[in-house]
Amino acid sequence: MEIIVQNEVLILSALRAIYWPRKKALILADMHLGKTGYFRSKGIPIPSTVLVNDLQRLSLLIDTHQPEVIVVAGDMFHHDYNADIDYFNTWRQQYHSVAFVLVPGNHDKLLNIDYQALDIKVTEKKHWLEPFMIIHEPGKNADAFIISGHIHPGYTMAGRARQTLRLPCFIIGKQQIVLPAFSLFTGLYTGHQATDTNSYYLIGNDAIFRI
């Protein structure tokens, strides 16, 4: 779905990312690479297909939009280096011409030498990409329109028979966009609902719809 924000055309993708045509940039958040490996190291049997599926979606986004840069608004990684990140590194070789820029989040704990080996540029916690400020956690800044992640936003749809369905979403307000978590291996936070000034773009299967 195409929207206009700050006089810029942005394309919201049901694959949980934004494509910014003028900058040839994909913007996403909360990939949590290494999370499945971290859980397995604690004895919790999480299948590696979670990581494989996430990277397949990212491949589809790259193949569709042909971005020059991928900007991750925090939590690209989940914890320390593990075998999942080796898998990501192998995947990364297919797209060596695409730059990765990480605006660090609270989970990004790799060493500088690891980021260098993965060919990932790490910025300060506030990264200007005019006319937007990219940060990890949502916030207020009177001088900037913020694009962030962190809260893994979702929206609860209620049916007449009292059934409910929670869907990931983009939240778009007057001064910020909150991105859905890119990884499918995350929960959904719905405590932000019922804010009249926000618009919600819900992701259902392969479609986006606004409510």
N, C-alpha and C positions, 0 to 999 in steps of 0.2 A: 504494500500500500504506500502510495506516494503522499507525503505531507510537506508543508512549507513551514520552516521554523527559522526565525531570524533572517528571513529573505533567502534562505538556502533550501534547495530541494533535498529531502532525505527520503530514502526508501526503507520502509519497515519490512523486514523479512520474517515469515513464519518459521524460519530456521533460527530465530532468536538473535538477530543482529540488525544493524543499520548499515546501509550502503549510502555513502555520500559521494555522488557522482563528480562534483567539481573537484574534490580532493582525491578522487579515486581511492577512497579509504573505506574499509570495513571497520565498524566500531562495535565491540561486544564486551561483555563482562562476565566474570565468574565462571571461567572454564574449569577451575579446580583440577587441573592435570595432576595426576599422582594420588588422587583421593582414593580410588579403588585399591591401588597398591598399598596405601597407608592402612586402610581397613583390613586388607588381607594380612598385613604384618601384625595386626592385633588379634588375628585368629577369626576374623569375621569374613565368611566366604562370599565376597562380591565378585561376580564374573567380569573378566577383562573385556567382554563385549560392550560394556558401558563406555569405556574409553574409545574403543574402535568405532562405535556408532557416533560419538561426539565428533571425532576427527573426520568421519565420512561426511557429516553435515557441513563441517568447515571446508572440506574439499569441494563440496557442491557449491557453496557460496563463492569460493575462489574461482571455480570453473565458470560460474554463471556471470559474475561481475568483473572478473579480471582486475582486482584491486592492485595498486602499487604498494599499499601499506595496510597492515592490520593493527588497529589500536585497541588494546585491551584495558578497560577501565577497572583494573584491579582483580586480584585473586585469580590470576592466570594459573598459578600453582597452588596446591593445597597445603603442602608441608615441606619436608626435606626431600632431597633427591632420592628417587627409587626407580624400579624397573619400568614403571609406566612412563617416566620421562625419557628413558632410553627409547621406548617405542615412539614417543612423540618426536624425538630427534631423528629417527629413521624416516618418519613421515615428513618431517620438515625438509628433507633433502629434495623432495619432489617440487618444492616451492621456494627454492633458494633465492629466486629473484624478487620475492615478496618480502618487504621489510616487516618486522614485528616490533611494535613499540608497546612497552608495558608501563602503565601508570600504576605504581605498586599499591597493593591492598594489604590488609592485615594478615593474610595467609601467605604472602609471597616471601619466603624465607630462604631461597636458594642463595648460594654464595655468588659474589660478583664473577668469579671465574666460571661458574656454571652458566650464568646468563651469557657471558661472552662466547662460550663453547656452543651454545644454542643459537647464537647470532640474534640475540634479543637486546634491543636498546631499552634501558630502564631510565625513566624520567624522574623528576621531582614528584612529590605527591599531588601537586597541582600542575597540570600540563595545559598550556594555552594552545588551542588550535582554532584560531579566529574564525568565527565570532564565538566559539564555545570554549568553556573551561572543562577539561576532562579530569574527574577525580573519582575516587572509589566510593566513598560514602556520600549519600545525599546530604545536601546542606543548603544554606541560604547565602547568597552573595549578591548584593544590590548592583554590583558592577559587572556581573557576568551571567551568561546563560550556561547552566551546568548540565553536563551529561555524566551520569554516574551509574553504579550498580549496587552491589553489597546486600540489599535486602531480599533479593530473589522474589520480586513482586508477583502476586497472583490475585485472582478475582473469583469470588464465589457466586455462581449462578444458581438461583433457586427456582425450582419448578412448582407448579400448582399442587402437585401431589407430595409436597415437602421433600422431594429429592433435591440433592445439591451436587454441583460439579465445580471443582476448582480448576482454573486454567491459568497458565502463565500469561503475563501481560507486560506491555510497555505502559508506563505512566507518563503522561505529558501534562505539565503544568505551565504556569505563566513564565517561570524562570528556570525550569529544569525538565530533563527527561531522565527517568529511571529505567534502566534496561532490564529485561528478564535475564535470569541466570542462563548462560549458554549451555552449561552441562545439564544433562537430564537427571543426573544423580544429585539433586538438591531438593530441599523442601520449598514450599511456597508460603510467603507471608502475606496475609490478607488484612492485617490490622490498619492499613492505610485507607480502607474503603470509606465511602460516604463523604468524600471531600468534593464539594461542589465545583471548586475551581480546577479540578483535574479532569483530563480525558483518559479513558482506558481503552487500549487497543489489545484485545484478547487474541490469543493464539489457540485455535482449535484445529487439530489435525494439520492440514497444509494451508490453512486460510487464516486471515486476520480480519477481525470485525471490531468496529468501534461501538462502545456503549456510553 
